[in-house]
Amino acid sequence: MTKSDSFVNWFRSAAPYINAFRDRTFVIAFGGEVVADGKFIALTHDLNLLESLGVRLVLVHGARPQTEARLTARGVKPQYIKGLRVTDPMALSCVIEAAATLSFEIEALLSMGVANSPMAGSDIRVASGNFVTARPIGVVDGVDFQHTGLVRKIDAVGISRRLDDKEIVLLPPLGYSPTGEIFNLTVEEVATATAIALGAEKLIFLTDTPGVQNAAGETLSELSAAEAEALLKTGQPQPEDVAFYLPCAVRACRNKVPRVHLITRHVDGALVQELFTREGIGTMVTRDTNDTLRPAALADVPGLVALLEPLEADGVLVKRNRKLLEAEIGRFSVLLHDGLIIGCVALYPFTAEDSAELACLAINPEYRNMGRGDTLLHHVEAQAHAQGIQKLFLLSTRTGQWFVERGFVETTIEVLPHKKQELYNYQRRSKVFVKQLTTKAK
């Protein structure tokens, strides 16, 4: 495959994500290290790309290294309890100074429009303000955290108005009380609360490490909120930043944020790789399962065509043209992963004989051997049972053994409904398999 072919294939595969992300809200959180290390310039290119594709962006930045530098210059040693800063008046002064300076620097970098660069022609507007109401943590285990706070409320209406005006919203790690006090907050606390309040499509943390690791030290590409919660309960050691962010990911998913991503900040273009490729580069935590099974609609026909054409060309399935799919769309159910059609199945009842044909059960090759075929089979069996159907049959040239392992029995053409017998293609010589539905499908 040539370089141009590879690019074309990638761009085509990214198209469904581009469509799915348009007008969606992403909350992206990163520490002050991203700016301190000079990595934010590269990140602006990806942010500009997302903004140009219609993604609504909220950026939440930290300021720890900048704050530490100011404290060190003043000869003050930072104080942390369980990873949380004790913010005395001197520390608060440094946090405010660091956060303000950093916000201005980020705004300046987002304003670049250098010719012949990825930011050429960009017209990004940045909005900031007192969107975060906070309260003090108070005294915990005998320690007075002073000006360290927790998020009390996010002004979701105010942020949404800025997003509606096509602006990027920038939030520092600071919150304000109704009495005019300023509190130092953690970047993960602000980002998580903001994503929940906005009903964001994605919450993204840029991390120092590749993502969540299993016991063997391998990066997990995807896990559900329940799996993440179980992993945390095991006490298995995780990198420091993951230990902070993973509980936030679980909290966000439990509060209806569909997906949370932990992505390394050290790989140029990691954000694009994670969002626009199937395999991603970091760890994605999903609210529950990332699969959706539902009745097919006319809008699904292009996705069905793309799924079925390779199998039809290979002779595994009987060819169905677009017009036929449109006419029979009510017979189909589709399985989606991350918004993409990865599987389908159809049910054609023959009510006069209390039987129905299971047809067109297909799974995208990249998503096979994960139990999704069984999911579709159980679904269609439940459909048939609900319609009072006693017998399920199918015709297959190559996949009969899979169905035999799930209770189907090979039989003869004569057991088929008469109308189906009349349509039987003797050139394909498909084998006939039948399953009696005597009990409710699981």
Wavefront OBJ file of the C-alpha trace (Angstrom):
o trace
v 0.000 0.000 0.000
v 1.359 3.399 -0.990
v 1.572 6.331 1.382
v -1.315 8.059 -0.424
v -3.467 4.904 -0.269
v -2.796 4.626 3.447
v -3.812 8.240 3.990
v -6.996 7.863 1.944
v -8.003 4.723 3.847
v -7.362 6.430 7.188
v -9.273 9.548 6.184
v -12.241 7.493 5.030
v -12.230 5.474 8.252
v -12.165 8.736 10.238
v -15.240 10.140 8.485
v -17.802 8.476 10.805
v -16.029 9.951 13.834
v -15.990 13.392 12.243
v -19.744 13.211 11.737
v -20.348 11.829 15.225
v -18.276 14.529 16.980
v -19.788 17.571 15.277
v -21.587 19.856 17.792
v -20.498 17.611 20.700
v -18.813 18.987 23.801
v -15.350 17.749 24.793
v -13.738 18.736 28.091
v -9.935 18.422 27.813
v -7.823 18.612 30.975
v -4.049 18.961 31.151
v -1.451 19.928 33.717
v 0.768 22.977 33.572
v 3.577 20.665 32.449
v 2.125 20.637 28.915
v 2.847 24.348 28.577
v 6.070 24.298 30.620
v 7.538 21.592 28.366
v 6.617 23.453 25.184
v 4.154 20.702 24.155
v 1.125 22.986 24.026
v 2.096 24.411 20.631
v 1.653 20.976 19.047
v -1.551 20.493 21.023
v -2.966 23.730 19.596
v -2.807 22.168 16.135
v -5.063 19.316 17.271
v -7.381 21.676 19.138
v -7.667 23.836 16.022
v -8.546 20.731 14.011
v -11.270 19.711 16.473
v -12.669 23.233 16.578
v -12.759 23.408 12.776
v -14.710 20.131 12.704
v -17.422 21.620 14.887
v -16.389 20.183 18.263
v -17.288 22.391 21.255
v -14.170 22.615 23.414
v -13.697 23.340 27.098
v -10.050 23.389 28.212
v -9.131 22.975 31.877
v -5.502 23.607 32.773
v -3.444 23.027 35.867
v -0.560 25.168 37.098
v 1.416 23.009 39.501
v 4.965 23.362 38.073
v 4.479 27.113 37.585
v 3.241 27.429 41.172
v 6.137 25.346 42.494
v 8.623 27.552 40.687
v 7.172 30.673 42.304
v 7.148 29.117 45.770
v 10.751 27.958 45.362
v 11.801 31.458 44.271
v 10.326 32.769 47.504
v 12.047 30.111 49.581
v 8.769 28.386 50.526
v 8.493 24.598 50.664
v 5.213 23.253 49.232
v 3.045 21.201 51.608
v 1.013 18.255 50.341
v -1.264 15.837 52.190
v -2.217 12.729 50.181
v -1.308 14.500 46.958
v -3.403 17.577 47.752
v -1.813 20.957 48.280
v -2.333 22.773 51.586
v -2.920 26.278 50.243
v -1.865 28.906 52.753
v -2.025 32.626 51.809
v 1.476 32.575 50.294
v 0.685 29.460 48.227
v -2.636 30.965 47.105
v -0.845 34.070 45.897
v 1.512 31.906 43.843
v -1.362 29.806 42.461
v -3.272 32.899 41.350
v -0.192 34.420 39.725
v 0.750 31.146 37.999
v -2.784 30.393 36.787
v -3.333 33.895 35.432
v 0.002 33.963 33.602
v -0.614 30.493 32.196
v -4.114 31.382 30.988
v -2.748 34.390 29.084
v 0.005 32.263 27.572
v -2.513 29.603 26.445
v -4.748 32.268 24.903
v -1.754 33.675 23.028
v -0.788 30.255 21.661
v -4.378 29.592 20.566
v -4.361 32.925 18.709
v -1.480 31.996 16.405
v -2.257 32.087 12.693
v 1.171 31.581 11.142
v 1.090 30.960 7.399
v 2.001 27.446 6.196
v 1.286 26.007 9.635
v -1.653 23.935 10.957
v -2.945 27.131 12.618
v -2.985 29.122 9.366
v -6.311 30.878 8.904
v -7.580 29.838 12.314
v -9.914 32.234 14.038
v -10.148 30.787 17.534
v -11.782 32.918 20.197
v -11.176 32.048 23.837
v -13.577 32.809 26.679
v -12.893 32.640 30.400
v -14.692 33.868 33.496
v -16.017 33.060 36.941
v -17.775 29.874 35.836
v -16.715 27.807 38.865
v -18.197 28.299 42.325
v -16.137 26.648 45.063
v -16.145 25.939 48.769
v -13.298 25.201 51.197
v -12.276 21.635 51.942
v -11.881 22.687 55.553
v -10.155 20.594 58.198
v -9.557 16.940 57.292
v -7.930 14.528 59.770
v -6.726 17.487 61.789
v -5.202 19.299 58.798
v -6.565 22.692 57.801
v -6.318 22.922 54.023
v -7.032 26.667 54.215
v -7.564 27.985 50.665
v -7.745 24.574 48.997
v -11.287 23.984 47.823
v -13.790 21.753 46.092
v -16.164 22.552 43.248
v -19.553 23.594 44.514
v -21.235 24.513 41.240
v -20.446 24.913 37.532
v -22.190 27.659 35.575
v -23.204 25.313 32.764
v -25.566 27.890 31.233
v -22.833 30.522 31.035
v -20.317 28.084 29.519
v -22.881 26.785 27.011
v -23.591 30.317 25.813
v -19.893 30.817 25.049
v -19.774 27.478 23.258
v -22.875 28.424 21.263
v -20.956 31.520 20.137
v -18.220 29.225 18.727
v -15.731 30.108 21.463
v -13.338 27.788 23.286
v -13.846 28.060 27.043
v -10.689 28.089 29.169
v -10.938 27.237 32.872
v -8.058 27.659 35.365
v -7.739 25.573 38.548
v -9.493 28.255 40.602
v -12.972 28.702 42.028
v -14.788 31.547 43.694
v -17.147 31.660 46.665
v -20.319 33.765 46.900
v -18.482 35.841 49.512
v -15.644 36.693 47.118
v -13.000 34.214 48.300
v -10.682 32.427 45.876
v -9.926 28.715 46.239
v -7.218 26.545 44.728
v -8.754 23.521 42.976
v -7.322 20.457 41.262
v -7.487 20.256 37.490
v -9.201 16.847 37.643
v -11.887 18.140 40.025
v -12.739 21.119 37.803
v -12.684 19.042 34.606
v -14.853 16.252 35.991
v -17.442 18.593 37.495
v -17.551 20.610 34.251
v -18.021 17.532 32.047
v -20.863 16.307 34.260
v -22.571 19.715 34.409
v -22.396 20.176 30.622
v -23.392 16.614 29.787
v -20.191 16.424 27.743
v -19.707 13.709 25.156
v -16.101 13.194 26.258
v -13.829 14.027 29.171
v -10.164 13.787 28.175
v -7.164 13.778 30.512
v -3.668 14.277 29.091
v -1.368 12.168 31.224
v 2.333 11.575 31.790
v 1.883 7.837 31.197
v 0.274 5.837 28.342
v -2.864 5.034 30.362
v -4.358 2.498 32.751
v -2.242 -0.610 33.193
v -3.112 -4.222 33.962
v -1.176 -6.478 36.328
v 1.365 -7.237 33.578
v 2.065 -3.546 33.054
v 0.270 -3.458 29.703
v -1.856 -0.448 28.757
v -5.571 -1.219 28.644
v -7.167 0.324 25.572
v -10.728 0.150 26.879
v -12.632 -0.741 30.029
v -16.076 -0.022 31.392
v -16.720 2.114 34.452
v -17.552 -1.049 36.386
v -14.258 -2.648 35.344
v -12.349 0.511 36.277
v -14.053 0.587 39.662
v -13.178 -3.069 40.253
v -9.567 -2.384 39.261
v -9.334 0.444 41.783
v -10.689 -1.807 44.532
v -7.928 -4.353 43.950
v -5.373 -1.781 45.079
v -3.202 -2.621 42.071
v -0.537 0.111 41.772
v -1.062 2.607 38.969
v 1.043 5.559 37.821
v 0.471 8.610 40.015
v -1.532 10.591 37.483
v -3.718 7.578 36.625
v -4.398 7.097 40.336
v -5.817 10.643 40.375
v -7.673 10.519 37.067
v -9.199 7.020 37.042
v -11.568 7.634 39.996
v -12.646 10.834 38.204
v -13.303 8.804 35.066
v -15.549 6.443 37.019
v -17.352 9.362 38.648
v -17.940 11.043 35.289
v -19.252 7.860 33.687
v -21.556 7.239 36.647
v -22.942 10.727 36.027
v -23.807 10.129 32.361
v -20.613 11.201 30.617
v -20.410 8.472 27.927
v -16.624 8.259 27.566
v -13.502 9.355 29.409
v -10.058 9.107 27.792
v -6.630 8.984 29.423
v -4.062 9.896 26.750
v -0.324 10.442 26.975
v 0.799 14.031 26.480
v 4.223 12.902 25.247
v 3.162 11.668 21.779
v 2.591 14.320 19.143
v -0.882 13.849 17.674
v -2.013 11.481 20.430
v -5.337 13.299 20.670
v -6.038 12.720 16.978
v -4.942 9.085 17.166
v -7.224 8.400 20.124
v -10.282 10.121 18.684
v -10.100 9.211 14.997
v -8.832 5.619 14.935
v -10.517 2.431 16.111
v -7.535 1.202 18.094
v -6.746 4.563 19.754
v -3.555 5.181 21.700
v -4.590 5.519 25.351
v -7.271 4.165 27.676
v -10.970 4.788 27.133
v -13.363 4.329 30.058
v -16.975 3.885 28.970
v -20.172 4.491 30.871
v -21.282 0.886 30.483
v -20.724 -1.121 27.386
v -19.723 0.785 24.302
v -22.116 -1.296 22.176
v -25.668 -0.307 21.285
v -28.194 -2.734 19.816
v -31.291 -1.210 18.248
v -33.735 -1.504 15.309
v -32.245 -0.351 12.029
v -33.369 2.884 10.366
v -33.089 4.162 6.804
v -30.117 6.296 7.833
v -28.273 3.047 8.637
v -28.404 1.742 5.050
v -24.964 3.124 4.013
v -23.401 1.538 7.095
v -25.129 -1.775 6.358
v -23.905 -1.693 2.767
v -20.332 -1.137 3.942
v -20.644 -4.014 6.434
v -22.277 -6.526 4.072
v -20.529 -5.877 0.749
v -17.257 -7.702 1.629
v -19.192 -10.750 2.854
v -21.371 -10.721 -0.253
v -18.329 -10.440 -2.516
v -16.816 -13.415 -0.716
v -19.981 -15.457 -1.225
v -20.743 -15.771 2.483
v -23.996 -13.795 2.184
v -26.556 -13.422 -0.563
v -26.215 -10.040 -2.262
v -28.702 -7.373 -1.205
v -28.612 -4.118 -3.112
v -29.285 -0.757 -1.496
v -32.872 -0.629 -2.774
v -33.687 -4.007 -1.233
v -32.083 -3.006 2.066
v -34.162 0.144 2.145
v -37.345 -1.848 1.471
v -36.528 -4.432 4.176
v -34.933 -2.142 6.752
v -37.715 -2.885 9.232
v -36.502 -6.493 9.416
v -32.990 -5.515 10.526
v -31.363 -4.771 13.862
v -27.944 -3.115 14.039
v -25.138 -3.344 16.593
v -23.092 -0.164 17.017
v -19.746 0.379 18.715
v -18.795 3.968 19.450
v -21.517 5.046 17.018
v -20.309 2.830 14.140
v -22.320 -0.086 12.730
v -20.255 -3.200 13.418
v -22.945 -5.887 13.195
v -26.460 -6.678 12.037
v -29.093 -9.391 11.924
v -32.484 -9.717 10.237
v -35.655 -11.656 11.061
v -38.203 -12.640 8.383
v -41.347 -14.186 9.925
v -43.452 -16.838 8.208
v -46.376 -16.551 10.597
v -48.613 -19.108 8.863
v -46.116 -21.808 9.812
v -45.023 -20.340 13.170
v -41.476 -20.034 11.891
v -39.042 -17.295 10.946
v -35.807 -16.976 9.008
v -32.687 -15.697 10.739
v -30.769 -13.900 8.035
v -27.782 -11.658 7.464
v -26.090 -12.144 10.847
v -22.795 -10.351 10.301
v -20.024 -8.853 12.437
v -17.237 -6.594 11.235
v -14.034 -8.742 11.198
v -12.271 -6.328 13.568
v -14.902 -6.968 16.258
v -15.307 -10.736 16.058
v -14.535 -13.351 18.718
v -15.820 -11.068 21.487
v -19.303 -12.519 21.989
v -21.068 -10.039 19.739
v -22.404 -12.746 17.433
v -24.056 -14.357 20.452
v -25.515 -10.987 21.398
v -27.183 -10.699 17.989
v -28.362 -14.318 18.092
v -29.950 -13.913 21.532
v -31.577 -10.695 20.358
v -33.174 -12.269 17.303
v -34.306 -15.305 19.301
v -35.990 -12.977 21.783
v -37.669 -11.149 18.890
v -38.953 -14.410 17.449
v -40.211 -15.643 20.807
v -42.053 -12.361 21.407
v -43.901 -12.900 18.113
v -44.980 -16.399 19.097
v -42.624 -18.071 16.637
v -41.823 -21.686 17.435
v -39.067 -22.407 14.945
v -36.079 -20.440 13.722
v -34.291 -21.451 10.523
v -31.389 -20.187 8.444
v -29.523 -20.982 5.253
v -25.739 -20.999 5.293
v -22.900 -22.103 3.036
v -19.958 -21.628 5.430
v -20.958 -20.709 8.976
v -23.244 -23.626 9.808
v -20.922 -25.055 12.461
v -21.145 -21.861 14.516
v -24.927 -22.186 14.617
v -24.777 -25.921 15.369
v -22.706 -25.104 18.440
v -25.596 -22.876 19.550
v -28.400 -25.376 19.266
v -29.253 -25.397 15.573
v -29.630 -28.715 13.758
v -28.852 -29.355 10.104
v -31.896 -30.565 8.194
v -33.395 -30.720 4.682
v -35.017 -28.199 2.378
v -38.403 -29.836 2.918
v -38.743 -28.406 6.417
v -38.635 -24.852 5.094
v -41.876 -22.869 4.661
v -43.322 -23.435 1.194
v -42.634 -19.868 0.029
v -39.003 -20.207 1.120
v -38.670 -23.524 -0.700
v -39.826 -21.834 -3.897
v -37.079 -19.218 -3.537
v -34.304 -21.703 -2.695
v -31.183 -21.172 -4.822
v -29.965 -24.595 -5.900
v -26.785 -23.102 -7.354
v -25.642 -21.830 -3.933
v -26.605 -25.181 -2.346
v -26.955 -23.567 1.062
v -27.397 -25.910 3.993
v -30.514 -25.591 6.145
v -30.345 -25.293 9.937
v -33.273 -25.214 12.351
v -33.720 -24.465 16.034
v -36.894 -25.060 18.041
v -37.805 -22.143 20.321
v -39.674 -23.943 23.058
v -38.507 -21.720 25.928
v -38.020 -18.020 26.355
v -34.743 -16.800 24.905
v -32.193 -15.636 27.472
l 1 2 3 4 5 6 7 8 9 10 11 12 13 14 15 16 17 18 19 20 21 22 23 24 25 26 27 28 29 30 31 32 33 34 35 36 37 38 39 40 41 42 43 44 45 46 47 48 49 50 51 52 53 54 55 56 57 58 59 60 61 62 63 64 65 66 67 68 69 70 71 72 73 74 75 76 77 78 79 80 81 82 83 84 85 86 87 88 89 90 91 92 93 94 95 96 97 98 99 100 101 102 103 104 105 106 107 108 109 110 111 112 113 114 115 116 117 118 119 120 121 122 123 124 125 126 127 128 129 130 131 132 133 134 135 136 137 138 139 140 141 142 143 144 145 146 147 148 149 150 151 152 153 154 155 156 157 158 159 160 161 162 163 164 165 166 167 168 169 170 171 172 173 174 175 176 177 178 179 180 181 182 183 184 185 186 187 188 189 190 191 192 193 194 195 196 197 198 199 200 201 202 203 204 205 206 207 208 209 210 211 212 213 214 215 216 217 218 219 220 221 222 223 224 225 226 227 228 229 230 231 232 233 234 235 236 237 238 239 240 241 242 243 244 245 246 247 248 249 250 251 252 253 254 255 256 257 258 259 260 261 262 263 264 265 266 267 268 269 270 271 272 273 274 275 276 277 278 279 280 281 282 283 284 285 286 287 288 289 290 291 292 293 294 295 296 297 298 299 300 301 302 303 304 305 306 307 308 309 310 311 312 313 314 315 316 317 318 319 320 321 322 323 324 325 326 327 328 329 330 331 332 333 334 335 336 337 338 339 340 341 342 343 344 345 346 347 348 349 350 351 352 353 354 355 356 357 358 359 360 361 362 363 364 365 366 367 368 369 370 371 372 373 374 375 376 377 378 379 380 381 382 383 384 385 386 387 388 389 390 391 392 393 394 395 396 397 398 399 400 401 402 403 404 405 406 407 408 409 410 411 412 413 414 415 416 417 418 419 420 421 422 423 424 425 426 427 428 429 430 431 432 433 434 435 436 437 438 439 440 441 442
